[in-house]
Structures are given as C-alpha cells and as structure tokens.
C-alpha cells in the first residue's frame, strides 16, 4: 500500500526559504548558539525575519536605526547590515548579561563599530535619547517587553521624523490579541500591552499603519508596520 509523505509544516517551509534565499551564515548561526548557551530565551527573530529587517532598512534608506530589545544581538546584526558601514544602530537592552552576549556577537559578525548598546530600562533610555537631542531615527524596531508597547510607539514617534518607519514584532501572539488578557498573569499583561500598542497605531493621527500575520519556525504571530506622517 502506497503511503503519502508527511505534510510539511511552517518550520519546514522556513528551512526551505532559508536554503533558497539566504547565503550560509556560519557566524550568525554561532551567534544564535552563543546566546542560547548563555541561557538567553529562544525568542530572537528567525533568519528570514532578520533578513526582512535588513532589507526593510535598506528600502527605507535608513542610516539611523533605533532598536528596543537587543537580546543576543541577532536582529541587531541584521539591522546593522541594513544601515551599512556609514550607518548606526542604537539598541536598548535591560539585562546586562544579554548586552554582554550581544556585544560579543556583534564583534564576531564584524558590525560592532556600527552599534551602541544602551543598558537599562528602555523607557529611561528613550527619555535620555530625547534629552540628548540627536538626529531623528529613520527606522525603529520594537521587540521588548510587550507591556510598554504603547509607550514605546509614542516615544518612537517623537524620536523619529516624517517618513520614519516603525516595526513592532509579536503583535498576534497565536491569536491571543483578540481578547483582553488577565492582568494578574504575565502572559495576560503582555497581550494587553500589545493591544494597547495596536490601539496607538490605529488612533494616532501621525501614523499610517498596518499589520500582517506570520507563520513559520516561530509559530503563529505577526508584526505591525507604520510610517510617521
């Protein structure tokens, strides 16, 4: 009796797309391994998502990028590649261990000279950036504690300029975004933060926004994309 092969899943498709569209990246693979070996959570963007961020930065002509949530520096590296040798990435990380791992990974991937890691609570770092009065950021990538998404988006508008791009990761959360979460649980507070962020994206007159669901090696999720008017 003839048996059919097992149907492929989203992770299999991601693997196929990586093999077809991305060049081998041994240093990037080692960076991911270093982060996991150090005990960092396995929540960094996938390879295809990382390259998407790089290409988005290039499409936007971004030379100054702000990242909220460094983790092990995987997405940071892709963004640093996107801005090119003359560009700069400022990335915010709360955990000193994460920042140390990220610094090692950025150096191993040859982009450490383009990145400034700011350690501390992101809201405090963003307030400090406002106080410094530097040039506006061309692209802001938000991928940190979800409870503060609404605040991060508000500050991103102030730190950007007309035409700046804002990307917010993890906005679907396997469909949990459809209903308010339990404020007594961490997962519920994260969902509520995501919902608050989406409300800001949809109601702030300075933003033109959309969101896409994604499925792949990281499961069912999505990202929001906005442009500052």
N, C-alpha and C positions, 0 to 999 in steps of 0.2 A: 504494500500500500504506500502510495506516494505521500510524503509529509511535507508540509509547507514550512519554509524558514520562519523563524520568529520575527514578528513585525518589529521594525526599528523604533526606537524611542527618541525623544528630543535630544538626549545626550549623544546618541549615535549620530544624529544629524549634525550637531555641533562639531563632533570629531571629524566628520566628512568635510564640513566647511573649513575647518582649520587646516586640514591637509590640502585642500584645493586652493585656498585663498591667502593663507599666511605662510611666509617663509619660516623655516625652522629657527627657533629662538632658544638656544640652549641656556643663555644667561637669564632669560625671562623665566624659563622653567625652573632654573636653580633658585631664582628669587622667590618664586612661589614656595618651593621646597624649604628654603630657609625660614620663611615666615611661619609655615606650618610646624617646622621642627622647634621653633621658639615658643610654640604654644598659642600663636595668634589664631583667632577664629577663621574658619574656611569660608569667608564671606566676600572675598575680593571679586571684582568683575571677572567674567570669563575672558578668554583670549579674543574671541570675536567682538565682544563688547569693548574690550580695551582698544582694539584697533579702530572700532567705530568712533570712540572718543578722539583718537588721534586724527582720524580723517575729518571729524567734525571741527576740530580746532583748525585744521588746515583750510577747510572750506570757508570757515568764518574769518580766515586771515588773522587768527588770534596770536598775539605776541605776549600778552599778559594774561595769565590764567590763575584763577583762584580755585583751590580745591578744599572742600570742607570734609575732612575724614581721610586721613592718609593710609591708615592700617599699615601694611607692609610695603607700601610704595609701588604696588603693581600698576594701579591706574595712574599713579603719579608719573611713572616712567613713560607710559603711553602718551600722556598729555605733554610731557617734556619733549618727546619726539615730535609731537604735533606742532609745538611752537618753534622748533628748530634751534640752531645754535645761537641765534640772536634774541631768542625769546626767554621768558622767565615764568616759572610756576611758583606761587606761594601756596603752601599746603598746611592745613591746620590739623593737629593731632593732640588728643587729650592724654594718651598713655605714653609715658617716656619710653617704655620698652618697645612699643610699636614704632616710635620715632627712630630709635636706635637701629632696629631691623631695617626700616625704610632707608635710612642713611646708607647702610651697608649695601642694600640692593641697588640704590641709585648709583652708588660708586661703581659697583660691579657692572652695571649696564651703561656706564660712561656718560651719565647725564647729571651728575651731582652738581656741576657748576651752573646748571640752569634752575635749580630748585632751592627754595628757602623753606625749611620746616619750622613752623611756629608751634611750640609745645604749650599746651594749656587748654582751658575751656574755650571752645570755638567762639562763643558769644563774646568773651573777653578779648580774644584775638581780633575779631572783626571790629569791635569798638576801637581797639588800638590802631587798626589799619585806617579807620575813618579819621582818627585823631592825627595820624601821620600825614594825611592829605596827599597821598601819592597819586599817580596817574590811575585812571579807571581801568578796571579789568575788562577784557574783551570776551572772556568766557568764564563762567562759574559753574563748577561741578559740585553738587551737594549729595554727599553719601556718608552721613554721620548718624548720630543719634536722631531717630525719627521724631521724637517728641518735640524737637525745636524746629522742625521743617518750616513752619510758618514764619518764625523769626528769621531763620536763615534766608528765606526768599526775600523778605522785606529788606534785610541788610544788603543782600546781593544787588537789589535794585539801586540802592544808594551807592554801592561800591562799583557799579557798572556805569554804562553810558547808553545813549540811544544806539540801538543796534547790537548791544551786547547779548550774548546767548547764555541762558540758564538751563542747566540739565539737572534734573532731580531723579535719583535712582530709587528703585524699590517702592513704587507707588501703587502696586496692585496687591502684593502680598497674598498670592493664591486666592484672590477674591475677597479677602477679609476686609478690604477697604469699603465694601458695600454697606457695612453696618458699623455703628459706633462700637468701640471696644470697651472692655471692662476697665475702668480707671484704676482698679485695685491690682491689676496684673501688669507686668512689664509689656507683654505682648499687646494687651489692650491699649496701653498708653502709646505704644508705637503706632498702632493703627490710627488712633485719634490724632496723633501728630501728623501722620500722612494725610488724613482727611483735612486737617486744618491747612496744610500746605496747598492742597488742591483747591480749597476754597480761596486762598490768597491768589493763586494763579488764575482762577476764573473770575475774580471780582476786582482785582487791582487794574485800574484803567491804564496803567503804564505797561501792562504786559499783554502780549498776544501769545496764547499758549495752546498746546495740545498734549495728549499723552497716548502712548502705544503700549499694548500688552506684549510681553515677550515670553517665549518658552524655549528652553534649551537645557544646557547642563546644570543651570541653577534653578530649574523648575519653572513654575508659572509666576511671573512678576511683570514689571513694566517700568517705563521711565517717562517722565514728563519733559517737555521741551518748550521753552519760552524765549521770546525776543523782547527786549526792552524797547518800548516805543519812544 
